[in-house]
Amino acid sequence: MALNYRSILKTQGFALLFVALLCVPSTMALAAKAKAKAMPAPAPAQTHHFDAPAIGELRTVTTESKKDTLIDMAARYQIGYAQLLAANPGVDPFLPGANRKIILPEWHILPGTAREGILLNTAELRLYYFPPDGSEPRTFPIGIGREGLTTPLGTTTIVNKVDGPSWRPTPRMRLENPKLPEVVPPGPENPLGAYALYLGWPSYRIHGTDHEKAIGRRASSGCIRMYKADITWMYENVPVGTKVTSIAEPVKMAWIDDKFYLEAEPNDAQIDEIEYKNRQITVDIPDGIIGKIRQKAGEHANKVDWAKVRQVLVQRTGIPTVITE
């Protein structure tokens, strides 16, 4: 049964009133001035913020046949492949079996950073977009740079958007593969897909792909890849000038309905282990994380089940888990 943890968006209305009088007879000006004194002062401008701790829901589906693979299901349900593997320990990704229950990790604690514009959390291979009107954010799985060609961290902006981008392989790419052409025009075989959002970082883009099975994996040369439907939505809804923040936050936590939840995504090395080494995860508990959990738990830190905390940090399923007794 699906667990819906969508939060209610709190909004607060406000009004602004401007009165301007230019070149009017003195008697009219005096009357208008007297009337203006009786009016309440305009409310100060306010910025709306989405203040819920998490978005989405956890769903369970079943394989359609014994030939159904997790990489097929990732594409079918538009889930990141590595995240699907992490959420389903013990399931053979190539032979999960018929009528096998599969968890779709679509419920996410929001990262503990500024909620503005585009937020790339490379540690969970996920993009968040926070609309400027404060409405509920959107989130999408992404593909990022592989080892040695990592996606940058830091802050930049969207500087351009292109419908039907051309792809020009870098000199490094053409050196590695001399058969690559100088330019690949728009079309179904273009690695950038149908749309591209160009970043202030030269040579880096958020774009579609001609290889959607790479979504949710560390497989690009540093750019951010998205499913076709997702990049289409981004192109149509995200304006040029939007702030882009790239972080690496594999462990997130939040109070939800009076319960304290911990979500631990596999880090870069663990993602590779899950995908290529049949889930031989090396235990890696981040430095200082216990102190952060205590601080976030506040006066209820004595209720934290530390054995459960260790289990979440070791297993790295990416599923928010209650850690208070």
C-alpha positions as CSV (number, residue, x, y, z in Angstrom):
1,M,0.0,0.0,0.0
2,A,1.4,3.4,-1.0
3,L,2.4,5.7,1.9
4,N,1.6,9.3,0.9
5,Y,3.6,11.8,2.9
6,R,2.9,14.9,0.7
7,S,2.7,18.0,2.9
8,I,0.3,20.8,2.9
9,L,1.7,24.0,1.4
10,K,1.2,27.0,3.7
11,T,0.6,30.2,1.9
12,Q,0.0,33.7,3.1
13,G,-1.5,36.4,0.9
14,F,-0.4,39.9,0.7
15,A,-1.3,43.1,-1.1
16,L,0.5,46.1,-2.4
17,L,-1.1,49.5,-3.1
18,F,0.6,52.3,-4.9
19,V,-1.0,55.8,-5.3
20,A,0.7,58.4,-7.6
21,L,-0.6,61.8,-8.5
22,L,1.1,63.8,-11.2
23,C,0.4,67.4,-12.4
24,V,-3.1,67.8,-10.7
25,P,-4.7,71.0,-9.4
26,S,-3.7,71.9,-5.8
27,T,-7.2,71.3,-4.4
28,M,-7.3,67.8,-5.9
29,A,-3.8,67.0,-4.6
30,L,-4.8,68.1,-1.1
31,A,-7.9,65.9,-1.1
32,A,-5.9,62.9,-2.4
33,K,-3.3,63.5,0.2
34,A,-5.9,63.5,3.0
35,K,-7.4,60.3,1.6
36,A,-4.0,58.6,1.5
37,K,-3.3,59.3,5.1
38,A,-6.4,57.3,6.0
39,M,-5.2,54.2,4.1
40,P,-3.2,51.5,5.8
41,A,0.5,51.3,4.9
42,P,1.3,48.7,2.2
43,A,2.4,45.3,3.5
44,P,6.1,44.6,3.0
45,A,7.0,42.2,0.2
46,Q,7.3,38.6,1.3
47,T,9.1,35.6,-0.2
48,H,7.1,32.3,-0.1
49,H,8.9,29.1,0.9
50,F,7.9,25.5,0.6
51,D,8.4,24.4,4.2
52,A,7.5,20.7,4.2
53,P,10.3,18.3,5.1
54,A,9.8,15.8,2.3
55,I,8.0,15.2,-1.0
56,G,6.7,12.2,-2.9
57,E,5.5,8.8,-1.8
58,L,6.8,5.3,-1.5
59,R,5.2,2.8,-3.9
60,T,5.4,-0.9,-4.4
61,V,4.9,-2.6,-7.8
62,T,5.4,-6.1,-9.1
63,T,7.5,-7.4,-12.0
64,E,5.5,-8.2,-15.1
65,S,7.3,-11.4,-16.0
66,K,10.3,-13.5,-15.1
67,K,12.2,-11.7,-17.8
68,D,11.6,-8.3,-16.3
69,T,14.9,-6.7,-15.2
70,L,15.4,-3.8,-12.8
71,I,16.9,-1.7,-15.6
72,D,13.7,-2.3,-17.6
73,M,11.6,-1.2,-14.6
74,A,13.8,1.8,-13.9
75,A,13.0,3.1,-17.5
76,R,9.3,2.1,-17.2
77,Y,8.7,4.0,-14.0
78,Q,11.3,6.8,-14.7
79,I,13.4,5.9,-11.6
80,G,17.1,6.2,-11.3
81,Y,18.7,2.7,-11.9
82,A,21.2,2.8,-9.0
83,Q,18.5,4.1,-6.6
84,L,16.2,1.2,-7.6
85,L,19.0,-1.2,-6.9
86,A,19.7,0.4,-3.5
87,A,16.0,0.3,-2.4
88,N,15.7,-3.4,-3.2
89,P,18.5,-5.3,-1.5
90,G,18.4,-9.0,-2.1
91,V,16.7,-8.7,-5.5
92,D,18.7,-10.0,-8.5
93,P,18.7,-7.0,-10.9
94,F,18.8,-9.3,-14.0
95,L,16.5,-12.1,-12.7
96,P,14.2,-10.7,-10.1
97,G,11.5,-13.3,-10.9
98,A,7.8,-13.0,-11.9
99,N,5.4,-11.3,-9.5
100,R,8.3,-10.0,-7.4
101,K,7.5,-6.9,-5.3
102,I,9.7,-4.0,-6.1
103,I,9.9,-0.8,-4.0
104,L,9.9,2.4,-6.1
105,P,12.0,5.0,-4.0
106,E,9.9,8.1,-4.9
107,W,9.6,9.6,-1.4
108,H,12.5,11.9,-0.5
109,I,13.5,14.0,2.5
110,L,14.5,17.4,1.1
111,P,18.2,18.3,1.4
112,G,19.1,20.6,4.2
113,T,20.2,23.5,2.1
114,A,18.7,26.7,0.6
115,R,15.5,25.9,-1.3
116,E,16.0,28.1,-4.4
117,G,16.0,27.4,-8.1
118,I,17.7,24.1,-9.1
119,L,19.4,22.0,-6.5
120,L,21.5,19.1,-7.8
121,N,22.3,16.6,-5.1
122,T,24.9,14.5,-6.8
123,A,25.1,12.1,-3.8
124,E,21.6,10.9,-4.5
125,L,21.7,11.4,-8.3
126,R,18.7,13.7,-8.1
127,L,17.6,17.1,-9.2
128,Y,15.2,19.3,-7.2
129,Y,13.5,22.4,-8.7
130,F,12.0,24.9,-6.3
131,P,9.5,27.2,-8.1
132,P,9.8,30.9,-7.3
133,D,6.2,31.1,-6.2
134,G,6.9,28.7,-3.3
135,S,4.7,25.9,-4.6
136,E,5.7,22.3,-4.1
137,P,9.0,21.5,-5.7
138,R,9.6,19.0,-8.5
139,T,12.2,16.3,-8.3
140,F,13.8,14.1,-11.0
141,P,16.4,11.3,-11.2
142,I,19.6,12.3,-13.1
143,G,22.7,10.8,-14.5
144,I,26.0,12.4,-13.5
145,G,29.7,12.3,-14.2
146,R,31.7,9.1,-13.8
147,E,34.9,8.7,-11.8
148,G,37.5,11.1,-13.0
149,L,34.9,13.3,-14.8
150,T,32.7,14.2,-11.9
151,T,29.9,16.7,-12.0
152,P,31.1,20.0,-10.4
153,L,29.9,21.2,-7.0
154,G,29.2,24.8,-6.2
155,T,26.8,27.5,-7.6
156,T,26.1,28.7,-11.1
157,T,23.0,29.7,-13.2
158,I,21.2,28.7,-16.3
159,V,22.7,30.9,-19.0
160,N,20.9,29.5,-22.1
161,K,18.2,27.1,-23.2
162,V,18.3,25.3,-26.6
163,D,15.6,23.3,-28.4
164,G,17.4,20.8,-30.5
165,P,21.0,21.3,-29.5
166,S,24.0,20.2,-31.5
167,W,26.6,18.1,-29.8
168,R,30.3,18.8,-30.3
169,P,32.6,16.1,-28.8
170,T,35.5,17.6,-26.8
171,P,39.1,17.0,-27.9
172,R,39.5,14.4,-25.1
173,M,36.4,12.5,-26.4
174,R,37.7,12.5,-30.0
175,L,41.2,11.4,-28.8
176,E,39.6,8.5,-27.0
177,N,37.3,7.7,-30.0
178,P,38.7,9.0,-33.3
179,K,35.5,7.9,-35.1
180,L,33.5,10.6,-33.4
181,P,32.5,13.4,-35.8
182,E,33.2,17.1,-35.1
183,V,29.5,17.8,-34.6
184,V,26.4,15.7,-34.2
185,P,23.3,17.6,-35.4
186,P,19.9,17.5,-33.6
187,G,18.1,14.2,-33.9
188,P,17.4,10.8,-32.3
189,E,21.1,9.9,-32.1
190,N,22.2,13.1,-30.5
191,P,23.6,12.4,-27.0
192,L,22.1,15.7,-25.7
193,G,18.6,14.6,-26.5
194,A,15.9,17.1,-27.5
195,Y,16.7,19.9,-25.1
196,A,19.7,21.4,-23.2
197,L,20.0,23.9,-20.4
198,Y,23.4,25.4,-20.5
199,L,25.2,26.2,-17.2
200,G,27.5,29.1,-16.3
201,W,30.2,26.4,-16.0
202,P,31.7,26.0,-19.5
203,S,31.0,22.7,-21.2
204,Y,28.4,21.6,-18.6
205,R,24.7,21.2,-19.3
206,I,21.5,19.7,-18.0
207,H,20.2,17.8,-21.0
208,G,18.3,14.9,-22.3
209,T,19.9,11.7,-23.6
210,D,19.8,9.1,-26.4
211,H,20.6,6.5,-23.8
212,E,18.0,6.6,-21.0
213,K,19.3,3.5,-19.3
214,A,22.2,5.8,-18.1
215,I,19.8,7.8,-15.8
216,G,20.5,7.2,-12.2
217,R,24.1,6.2,-12.9
218,R,27.5,7.7,-12.9
219,A,28.1,7.5,-16.6
220,S,28.5,10.9,-18.2
221,S,31.5,13.2,-18.8
222,G,30.2,15.5,-16.1
223,C,27.0,16.8,-17.6
224,I,23.6,16.1,-16.0
225,R,21.4,13.7,-18.0
226,M,17.6,13.5,-17.6
227,Y,14.7,11.4,-19.0
228,K,13.0,12.8,-22.1
229,A,9.8,13.8,-20.3
230,D,11.8,15.4,-17.4
231,I,14.1,17.5,-19.5
232,T,11.0,18.6,-21.6
233,W,9.3,19.8,-18.4
234,M,12.5,21.6,-17.3
235,Y,12.9,23.3,-20.7
236,E,9.3,24.5,-20.7
237,N,9.2,25.7,-17.0
238,V,12.7,26.8,-15.8
239,P,13.7,30.2,-17.0
240,V,17.2,31.4,-18.0
241,G,18.9,33.0,-15.0
242,T,17.7,30.4,-12.6
243,K,20.2,29.7,-9.8
244,V,21.8,26.3,-9.8
245,T,23.4,24.8,-6.7
246,S,25.3,21.5,-6.8
247,I,25.9,19.7,-3.5
248,A,26.8,16.2,-2.3
249,E,24.6,15.3,0.7
250,P,24.1,11.5,0.9
251,V,22.5,11.5,4.4
252,K,19.4,13.5,5.1
253,M,17.1,13.8,8.1
254,A,13.8,15.4,9.1
255,W,10.9,15.4,11.6
256,I,7.8,14.2,9.9
257,D,4.5,13.8,11.8
258,D,6.3,13.8,15.1
259,K,8.7,11.0,14.0
260,F,12.4,11.5,13.3
261,Y,13.4,10.0,9.9
262,L,16.9,9.3,8.5
263,E,17.5,8.7,4.8
264,A,21.0,7.5,3.7
265,E,21.8,7.3,0.0
266,P,24.8,5.3,-1.2
267,N,27.8,7.5,-1.9
268,D,29.7,7.5,-5.2
269,A,31.9,4.5,-4.4
270,Q,29.0,2.6,-3.0
271,I,26.9,3.3,-6.1
272,D,29.6,1.6,-8.2
273,E,29.7,-1.3,-5.7
274,I,25.9,-1.8,-5.8
275,E,25.9,-1.7,-9.6
276,Y,29.0,-3.6,-10.5
277,K,29.8,-5.8,-7.4
278,N,26.4,-7.2,-6.5
279,R,25.9,-4.9,-3.5
280,Q,29.2,-5.5,-1.7
281,I,28.8,-2.2,0.1
282,T,31.8,-0.9,2.0
283,V,30.7,0.5,5.4
284,D,31.3,4.3,5.3
285,I,29.7,6.3,8.2
286,P,30.3,10.0,7.4
287,D,32.4,11.9,9.9
288,G,30.3,14.1,12.2
289,I,27.0,12.5,11.2
290,I,26.2,11.4,14.8
291,G,26.6,15.0,16.0
292,K,24.3,16.3,13.2
293,I,21.6,13.7,14.1
294,R,21.8,14.7,17.8
295,Q,21.5,18.4,16.9
296,K,18.6,17.8,14.5
297,A,16.8,15.6,17.1
298,G,17.2,18.4,19.7
299,E,15.6,17.8,23.0
300,H,14.4,14.4,21.8
301,A,17.9,13.0,21.1
302,N,17.4,10.6,24.0
303,K,14.6,8.9,22.0
304,V,16.9,8.1,19.0
305,D,17.5,4.4,18.4
306,W,21.2,4.4,17.7
307,A,21.2,0.7,16.6
308,K,18.7,1.7,13.9
309,V,20.8,4.7,12.9
310,R,23.8,2.4,12.3
311,Q,21.6,0.0,10.3
312,V,20.4,2.9,8.0
313,L,23.9,4.2,7.6
314,V,25.3,0.8,6.7
315,Q,22.5,-0.4,4.4
316,R,22.1,2.8,2.4
317,T,18.8,2.0,0.8
318,G,17.8,5.6,0.2
319,I,14.4,5.0,1.9
320,P,13.5,7.4,4.8
321,T,13.4,5.3,8.0
322,V,12.1,6.1,11.5
323,I,14.9,6.2,14.0
324,T,13.1,7.3,17.1
325,E,11.7,4.8,19.5
